[in-house]
Amino acid sequence: MSRRLAYLYIATAAFCWGIIGIFISYLYELGFNPTQVVAIRLITAAFVLFLYVYFTNRHLLKIKLSDSKYFIGTGIVSLVFFNWCLFNALQETTIAIAAILLYTAPAFVTILSRLFFKEPLTARKLSALFVTFIGCAFVIGVFPSTSDSISTYGLILGIGAGLFYALYSIFGKFALMKYDSITVTIFTFIFGAVAIAPFSGLSSVIPLILNIKAVLCIIGLGIVSTVFAFTLYTKGLSAVESSRASIIATIEPVIAALSGFLVFNERLEVWQYLGILMVIAAVIIVQERNEKEIPSDLELTHSSSSDI
């Protein structure tokens, strides 16, 4: 796979993630709580992916029991705890503060990628991280306003969301050394769904699930913003560095801000438009390949991966 196509996959995944707030907002209005929404997301994605792979390429459903540790990492440690921290941070703090804390993830990915994969900390990456962070802060309205307050618990939840979100890229890299991106994605959701289902209380909201509006939102949440998003992101991750993939994916808050404006008429301020431009600029910066940079063995290994 070419790097350009990998970047497109990651950007498309970020778009799908960016519109997730539309589906979640409507589900909250119908009476679902955060844990139930997380469970719906993971269960729907696991079910759809399993059926698709079973009938099209079922050999992708085979993994070694000893490799379960990778999917405990992507599915439970990352996916379940990331969502749990984020949704609770949204209740403990404001949307803006929770979102900006979530997007500390690229910094975590860059540091962890250096530790685990020896990926270089280039000046280009560091500058893109800085521009992305400031741009996200502008987009979600943290700056220039500084009136929002945050509790210690809220801060821990927000930072936790960023850390667990970042860990998907790290665990995903290890899993991709042995398995196809589709296998990694499906077992991520299977492990996550099995882990959260017993604690979700979905049986108490079955009548709500049968509502046609809820069905449409569940399709959007579970398929568009989950199956498509994670499949494309994982596929893109197989051909680029974790740190670069994570930075590109930060166009998500830009999409979220635009969808809020278009769907809920949430107006943007001048500095938010500035933030959008900064995030886009950061994406351009990170895609500009440094001629002196040599691809890692891991990148070369997956550069020939088959398309979805």
C-alpha positions in Angstrom: 0.0 0.0 0.0 1.3 3.5 -0.8 1.7 6.0 1.9 -0.7 8.4 0.2 -3.5 5.7 0.2 -2.7 5.0 3.9 -3.1 8.7 4.7 -6.4 8.7 2.9 -7.6 5.7 4.9 -6.6 7.4 8.2 -8.2 10.7 7.2 -11.5 9.0 6.2 -11.5 7.1 9.5 -11.1 10.4 11.3 -14.1 11.8 9.4 -16.2 8.8 10.5 -15.1 9.3 14.1 -15.8 13.0 13.8 -19.5 12.6 13.1 -20.0 10.2 16.0 -21.3 12.9 18.2 -24.4 13.2 16.1 -25.4 9.6 16.7 -24.5 9.7 20.4 -26.4 12.9 21.1 -29.6 11.4 19.6 -29.2 8.2 21.6 -28.7 10.2 24.8 -32.0 12.0 24.0 -33.7 8.7 23.7 -32.6 7.7 27.2 -29.4 5.6 26.8 -26.5 6.1 29.2 -22.8 6.3 28.3 -22.0 2.7 29.2 -24.9 1.4 27.2 -23.8 3.5 24.2 -20.3 2.1 24.4 -21.7 -1.4 24.6 -24.0 -0.9 21.6 -21.1 0.5 19.7 -18.8 -2.5 20.4 -21.4 -5.2 20.1 -22.8 -3.9 16.8 -19.3 -3.6 15.3 -18.3 -7.1 16.5 -21.5 -8.7 15.1 -21.3 -6.9 11.7 -17.6 -7.6 11.2 -17.9 -11.2 12.3 -20.7 -11.9 9.8 -18.8 -10.1 7.0 -15.6 -12.0 7.5 -17.3 -15.4 8.2 -19.0 -15.3 4.8 -16.2 -13.7 2.8 -12.8 -14.8 4.2 -13.3 -16.9 7.3 -9.6 -17.9 7.6 -9.1 -14.3 9.0 -11.0 -15.5 12.1 -8.2 -17.7 13.2 -5.8 -16.6 15.9 -3.5 -18.3 18.3 -4.7 -18.4 21.9 -1.4 -17.1 23.0 -1.9 -14.0 20.9 -5.0 -13.0 22.9 -2.8 -10.6 24.8 -2.7 -8.3 21.7 -6.5 -8.1 21.5 -6.9 -7.7 25.3 -4.7 -4.7 24.7 -6.6 -3.3 21.7 -10.1 -4.3 22.7 -10.1 -4.0 26.5 -7.2 -1.9 27.7 -7.6 0.6 24.8 -11.1 0.5 23.4 -13.2 -0.1 26.5 -11.3 2.0 28.9 -10.8 4.8 26.3 -14.6 5.1 25.9 -15.3 4.7 29.6 -12.9 7.5 30.5 -14.1 9.8 27.7 -17.8 9.4 28.5 -17.3 9.9 32.2 -15.0 12.9 31.5 -17.8 14.5 29.5 -20.0 14.2 32.6 -17.3 15.4 35.0 -16.0 18.3 33.0 -17.1 20.3 29.9 -17.1 18.9 26.3 -14.3 21.3 25.4 -12.0 20.2 28.2 -12.6 16.5 27.8 -11.9 16.8 24.0 -8.7 18.7 24.4 -7.5 16.2 27.0 -8.4 13.3 24.7 -6.1 14.9 22.0 -3.1 14.5 24.2 -3.1 11.1 22.5 -0.7 12.0 19.7 1.9 13.1 22.3 1.5 9.7 24.1 1.7 7.8 20.8 4.9 9.7 19.8 6.6 9.0 23.2 5.4 5.3 23.3 6.4 4.7 19.7 9.9 6.0 20.5 10.1 3.6 23.4 8.6 0.5 21.7 9.4 0.9 18.0 12.4 3.3 18.1 10.6 5.7 15.8 12.6 8.9 15.5 11.4 12.1 17.2 11.9 14.4 14.2 11.5 18.2 14.3 8.7 17.8 11.7 6.7 15.5 14.0 7.3 17.7 17.1 6.2 20.8 15.2 3.1 19.0 13.8 2.2 17.9 17.3 2.5 21.4 18.6 0.4 22.9 15.8 -2.2 20.2 16.1 -2.5 20.6 19.8 -2.9 24.4 19.6 -5.3 24.0 16.6 -7.5 21.5 18.5 -7.6 23.9 21.5 -8.8 26.7 19.2 -11.4 24.4 17.5 -13.0 23.2 20.7 -13.0 26.7 22.3 -10.5 26.3 25.1 -8.6 29.3 23.8 -8.9 32.2 24.0 -11.5 31.5 26.7 -10.0 30.2 29.9 -13.0 30.3 32.2 -13.7 26.5 32.3 -12.8 24.8 35.5 -11.9 21.2 35.9 -11.7 18.8 38.9 -8.7 16.6 39.6 -10.9 13.6 38.9 -12.0 15.1 35.6 -8.4 15.8 34.7 -7.4 12.2 35.4 -10.3 10.9 33.3 -9.4 13.2 30.4 -5.7 12.3 30.5 -6.8 8.6 30.8 -8.9 8.9 27.7 -5.9 10.3 25.8 -3.6 7.5 27.1 -5.9 4.6 26.3 -6.8 6.1 22.9 -3.1 6.2 22.1 -2.5 2.6 23.2 -4.7 1.4 20.3 -1.9 2.5 17.9 0.8 0.7 20.0 -1.1 -2.6 20.6 -2.3 -2.5 17.0 1.3 -2.3 15.7 2.3 -5.4 17.6 -0.8 -7.3 16.4 -0.2 -6.2 12.8 3.2 -7.9 12.9 1.3 -11.3 12.9 -2.2 -10.7 11.6 -4.1 -9.0 8.8 -5.7 -5.6 9.6 -9.2 -7.1 9.3 -8.3 -9.8 11.9 -6.9 -7.2 14.3 -10.0 -5.0 13.9 -12.6 -7.8 14.4 -10.9 -9.3 17.4 -10.5 -5.9 19.0 -14.3 -5.5 18.9 -15.0 -9.0 20.0 -12.8 -8.8 23.0 -14.2 -5.3 23.9 -17.8 -6.4 23.4 -17.4 -9.5 25.6 -15.7 -7.4 28.3 -18.3 -4.6 28.5 -21.6 -6.5 27.8 -22.1 -7.9 31.3 -21.8 -4.4 32.9 -23.9 -2.5 30.3 -27.5 -3.2 31.5 -28.7 -3.3 27.9 -31.5 -5.7 28.8 -33.2 -2.8 30.6 -33.4 -0.7 27.4 -34.6 -3.2 24.8 -37.8 -1.2 24.2 -35.6 1.9 23.4 -33.5 -0.1 20.9 -36.6 -1.1 18.9 -37.3 2.6 18.2 -36.7 3.4 14.5 -34.7 6.5 15.4 -32.5 4.4 17.7 -32.0 1.8 15.0 -30.7 4.4 12.6 -28.4 5.9 15.2 -27.1 2.5 16.1 -26.3 1.8 12.5 -24.5 5.1 12.2 -22.7 4.6 15.5 -21.9 0.9 15.1 -21.1 0.7 11.4 -20.2 4.1 10.0 -18.4 5.6 13.0 -17.0 2.3 14.2 -16.6 -0.6 11.7 -15.6 1.6 8.8 -13.6 4.0 11.0 -11.5 1.4 12.8 -11.0 -0.9 9.8 -9.7 2.0 7.7 -7.5 3.3 10.5 -6.0 -0.1 11.3 -5.4 -0.6 7.6 -3.7 2.8 7.3 -1.7 2.0 10.4 -0.1 -1.0 8.7 1.7 1.3 6.3 2.7 4.3 8.3 4.3 5.1 11.6 2.0 5.1 14.7 3.0 8.7 15.5 2.1 10.0 12.0 -1.2 8.1 11.9 -2.2 9.5 15.2 -1.4 13.1 14.1 -3.4 12.7 10.9 -6.4 11.3 12.8 -6.6 14.6 14.8 -8.6 16.1 12.0 -11.5 14.4 13.9 -12.2 17.4 16.2 -12.3 19.6 13.1 -15.0 17.3 11.6 -16.8 17.2 14.9 -16.9 21.0 15.1 -18.2 21.3 11.5 -20.9 18.6 12.1 -22.0 20.3 15.2 -22.5 23.5 13.2 -24.3 21.9 10.2 -26.5 19.6 12.3 -27.1 21.4 15.5 -26.4 25.0 14.3 -23.5 25.3 16.7 -21.8 28.5 15.4 -18.0 28.7 15.2 -16.0 31.7 16.4 -13.1 33.3 14.4 -10.4 31.5 16.5 -12.2 28.1 15.8 -11.8 28.6 12.1 -8.2 29.5 12.8 -7.9 26.2 14.7 -9.3 24.3 11.7 -6.7 25.8 9.5 -4.0 24.9 12.0 -5.0 21.3 12.2 -5.2 21.0 8.4 -1.7 22.6 8.2 -0.4 20.0 10.7 -1.8 17.2 8.5 0.1 18.7 5.5 3.3 19.0 7.6 3.2 15.4 8.7 2.6 14.1 5.2 5.6 15.9 3.8 8.2 13.1 3.8 11.7 13.9 5.0 14.1 12.7 2.3 16.7 11.7 5.0 14.2 9.5 6.8 14.6 5.8 6.3 11.5 3.5 6.6 11.6 1.2 9.5 11.6 -2.6 9.1 8.0 -2.7 10.3 6.9 -0.2 7.6 8.7 -2.2 4.9 7.0 -5.5 6.2 3.5 -4.1 5.8 4.0 -1.9 2.7 2.8 -4.8 0.5 -0.3 -5.6 2.6 -3.4 -6.3 0.5 -6.2 -3.8 0.2 -9.5 -4.2 2.0 
